[in-house]
Amino acid sequence: MGYHVYLFRGEVKQKYATVKDGSFLEEDTTFLPFTEKQRAYLKNDLLRRGYYIESENDFEVNFDFKGTSILAMLTRTGLYFSSGYNHNDVFEIRMTASEFTGDGEFEKYDPQYEGWEEIEY
C-alpha cells in the first residue's frame, strides 16, 4: 500500500463528469492518450526535477526519485505517482502533480481524496 496521485489529459476530467457509476478508473475508453509533445514534456520535466529513469520501453517510462519512496510511471495515457506514507514523499508527489495543472492541459486525480483537484482562479 502507498499513496497515489494520477495525472491525465484535461479532457479526461471532462469525460469523468459523465460517469455516474464509479467505474471511471476501470474503463480503458476513459483515458485519452497524451500527444507525443505532452509525453516528451512530462518526461523531460521529471528529469529536470531530479527524477531518473529506472526503465523504459515502448509503453512506459518508470522513474525513481533518489533517496525517497517516490516512483513515477509515465504511460501513453497517464502519469502515475506513488510513494510510501512518509509525509515528505506524499507532499512531494501531490505538489509535483499539482504543478503540471492550472491551464487545463493536464488534470490531477487523487484517489485518496476521491476526486479531481479543483483550482480557483
C-alpha positions as YAML, in Angstrom:
chain: A
units: angstrom
residues:
- id: 1
  name: MET
  ca: [0.00, 0.00, 0.00]
- id: 2
  name: GLY
  ca: [1.04, 3.52, -0.60]
- id: 3
  name: TYR
  ca: [-0.13, 6.93, -1.60]
- id: 4
  name: HIS
  ca: [-1.06, 7.50, -5.25]
- id: 5
  name: VAL
  ca: [-1.69, 10.54, -7.45]
- id: 6
  name: TYR
  ca: [-2.58, 10.44, -11.14]
- id: 7
  name: LEU
  ca: [-2.18, 12.97, -13.93]
- id: 8
  name: PHE
  ca: [-4.26, 12.79, -17.10]
- id: 9
  name: ARG
  ca: [-5.08, 14.92, -20.10]
- id: 10
  name: GLY
  ca: [-7.56, 17.66, -19.25]
- id: 11
  name: GLU
  ca: [-10.25, 16.11, -21.42]
- id: 12
  name: VAL
  ca: [-10.31, 13.03, -19.18]
- id: 13
  name: LYS
  ca: [-11.68, 15.14, -16.33]
- id: 14
  name: GLN
  ca: [-14.46, 16.31, -18.63]
- id: 15
  name: LYS
  ca: [-15.29, 12.70, -19.56]
- id: 16
  name: TYR
  ca: [-15.27, 11.76, -15.87]
- id: 17
  name: ALA
  ca: [-18.13, 14.17, -15.21]
- id: 18
  name: THR
  ca: [-20.38, 12.00, -17.40]
- id: 19
  name: VAL
  ca: [-19.66, 8.76, -15.48]
- id: 20
  name: LYS
  ca: [-22.19, 8.08, -12.74]
- id: 21
  name: ASP
  ca: [-21.45, 4.53, -11.59]
- id: 22
  name: GLY
  ca: [-17.95, 4.87, -10.12]
- id: 23
  name: SER
  ca: [-16.33, 2.74, -12.83]
- id: 24
  name: PHE
  ca: [-14.19, 5.60, -14.14]
- id: 25
  name: LEU
  ca: [-10.80, 4.13, -13.27]
- id: 26
  name: GLU
  ca: [-11.77, 0.72, -14.60]
- id: 27
  name: GLU
  ca: [-12.76, 1.79, -18.13]
- id: 28
  name: ASP
  ca: [-9.96, 1.78, -20.72]
- id: 29
  name: THR
  ca: [-12.01, 4.03, -23.01]
- id: 30
  name: THR
  ca: [-11.99, 6.80, -20.37]
- id: 31
  name: PHE
  ca: [-8.32, 7.52, -20.84]
- id: 32
  name: LEU
  ca: [-7.13, 9.60, -23.76]
- id: 33
  name: PRO
  ca: [-3.52, 9.19, -24.88]
- id: 34
  name: PHE
  ca: [-1.07, 12.01, -24.38]
- id: 35
  name: THR
  ca: [0.24, 13.60, -27.53]
- id: 36
  name: GLU
  ca: [3.90, 12.93, -28.28]
- id: 37
  name: LYS
  ca: [4.62, 16.56, -27.34]
- id: 38
  name: GLN
  ca: [2.85, 16.14, -23.98]
- id: 39
  name: ARG
  ca: [4.69, 12.88, -23.20]
- id: 40
  name: ALA
  ca: [8.04, 14.46, -24.08]
- id: 41
  name: TYR
  ca: [7.24, 17.48, -21.91]
- id: 42
  name: LEU
  ca: [6.28, 15.33, -18.91]
- id: 43
  name: LYS
  ca: [9.33, 13.08, -19.28]
- id: 44
  name: ASN
  ca: [11.75, 15.99, -19.64]
- id: 45
  name: ASP
  ca: [10.20, 17.90, -16.76]
- id: 46
  name: LEU
  ca: [10.51, 14.92, -14.42]
- id: 47
  name: LEU
  ca: [14.18, 14.56, -15.39]
- id: 48
  name: ARG
  ca: [14.68, 18.28, -14.74]
- id: 49
  name: ARG
  ca: [13.13, 17.86, -11.28]
- id: 50
  name: GLY
  ca: [15.65, 15.17, -10.31]
- id: 51
  name: TYR
  ca: [13.76, 12.02, -11.22]
- id: 52
  name: TYR
  ca: [15.83, 9.45, -13.04]
- id: 53
  name: ILE
  ca: [14.78, 6.71, -15.42]
- id: 54
  name: GLU
  ca: [14.75, 3.26, -13.88]
- id: 55
  name: SER
  ca: [13.44, 1.51, -17.01]
- id: 56
  name: GLU
  ca: [11.92, 2.45, -20.34]
- id: 57
  name: ASN
  ca: [10.16, 0.65, -23.18]
- id: 58
  name: ASP
  ca: [7.65, 1.49, -25.92]
- id: 59
  name: PHE
  ca: [4.75, 1.52, -23.46]
- id: 60
  name: GLU
  ca: [6.05, 3.19, -20.30]
- id: 61
  name: VAL
  ca: [8.86, 5.02, -18.58]
- id: 62
  name: ASN
  ca: [9.50, 4.21, -14.91]
- id: 63
  name: PHE
  ca: [11.17, 6.83, -12.73]
- id: 64
  name: ASP
  ca: [12.69, 6.86, -9.26]
- id: 65
  name: PHE
  ca: [13.30, 9.90, -7.11]
- id: 66
  name: LYS
  ca: [16.62, 9.35, -5.34]
- id: 67
  name: GLY
  ca: [16.56, 8.92, -1.59]
- id: 68
  name: THR
  ca: [12.77, 8.63, -1.33]
- id: 69
  name: SER
  ca: [9.98, 6.09, -1.68]
- id: 70
  name: ILE
  ca: [8.69, 8.02, -4.71]
- id: 71
  name: LEU
  ca: [8.11, 6.28, -8.01]
- id: 72
  name: ALA
  ca: [6.53, 7.63, -11.18]
- id: 73
  name: MET
  ca: [5.30, 5.78, -14.25]
- id: 74
  name: LEU
  ca: [4.60, 7.62, -17.48]
- id: 75
  name: THR
  ca: [2.38, 5.64, -19.84]
- id: 76
  name: ARG
  ca: [0.66, 6.62, -23.05]
- id: 77
  name: THR
  ca: [-2.43, 7.72, -21.12]
- id: 78
  name: GLY
  ca: [-1.31, 8.81, -17.65]
- id: 79
  name: LEU
  ca: [1.44, 9.85, -15.29]
- id: 80
  name: TYR
  ca: [1.12, 7.81, -12.11]
- id: 81
  name: PHE
  ca: [2.94, 8.83, -8.93]
- id: 82
  name: SER
  ca: [3.25, 6.62, -5.87]
- id: 83
  name: SER
  ca: [5.03, 6.83, -2.56]
- id: 84
  name: GLY
  ca: [5.03, 5.37, 0.90]
- id: 85
  name: TYR
  ca: [3.12, 7.22, 3.60]
- id: 86
  name: ASN
  ca: [6.14, 9.33, 4.54]
- id: 87
  name: HIS
  ca: [4.77, 12.88, 4.93]
- id: 88
  name: ASN
  ca: [7.53, 14.47, 2.83]
- id: 89
  name: ASP
  ca: [7.14, 11.98, -0.01]
- id: 90
  name: VAL
  ca: [3.34, 12.36, -0.09]
- id: 91
  name: PHE
  ca: [3.73, 16.14, -0.12]
- id: 92
  name: GLU
  ca: [6.26, 15.90, -2.96]
- id: 93
  name: ILE
  ca: [4.09, 13.82, -5.29]
- id: 94
  name: ARG
  ca: [0.97, 15.87, -4.56]
- id: 95
  name: MET
  ca: [2.80, 19.14, -5.25]
- id: 96
  name: THR
  ca: [4.62, 17.85, -8.33]
- id: 97
  name: ALA
  ca: [1.35, 16.69, -9.89]
- id: 98
  name: SER
  ca: [-0.31, 20.00, -9.00]
- id: 99
  name: GLU
  ca: [2.44, 21.96, -10.69]
- id: 100
  name: PHE
  ca: [1.51, 20.35, -14.02]
- id: 101
  name: THR
  ca: [-2.06, 21.62, -13.73]
- id: 102
  name: GLY
  ca: [-3.63, 25.03, -13.95]
- id: 103
  name: ASP
  ca: [-4.09, 25.63, -17.65]
- id: 104
  name: GLY
  ca: [-6.41, 22.71, -18.40]
- id: 105
  name: GLU
  ca: [-3.90, 20.69, -20.40]
- id: 106
  name: PHE
  ca: [-3.35, 18.25, -17.52]
- id: 107
  name: GLU
  ca: [-5.55, 17.40, -14.54]
- id: 108
  name: LYS
  ca: [-4.67, 15.76, -11.24]
- id: 109
  name: TYR
  ca: [-6.76, 12.96, -9.76]
- id: 110
  name: ASP
  ca: [-6.11, 11.99, -6.13]
- id: 111
  name: PRO
  ca: [-7.93, 8.76, -5.22]
- id: 112
  name: GLN
  ca: [-7.25, 9.27, -1.51]
- id: 113
  name: TYR
  ca: [-9.32, 12.47, -1.72]
- id: 114
  name: GLU
  ca: [-11.73, 10.77, -4.13]
- id: 115
  name: GLY
  ca: [-11.51, 13.35, -6.80]
- id: 116
  name: TRP
  ca: [-10.01, 15.92, -9.02]
- id: 117
  name: GLU
  ca: [-8.01, 18.85, -7.82]
- id: 118
  name: GLU
  ca: [-10.09, 22.00, -8.13]
- id: 119
  name: ILE
  ca: [-8.16, 25.19, -8.78]
- id: 120
  name: GLU
  ca: [-9.76, 28.53, -8.03]
- id: 121
  name: TYR
  ca: [-8.78, 31.29, -10.44]
...
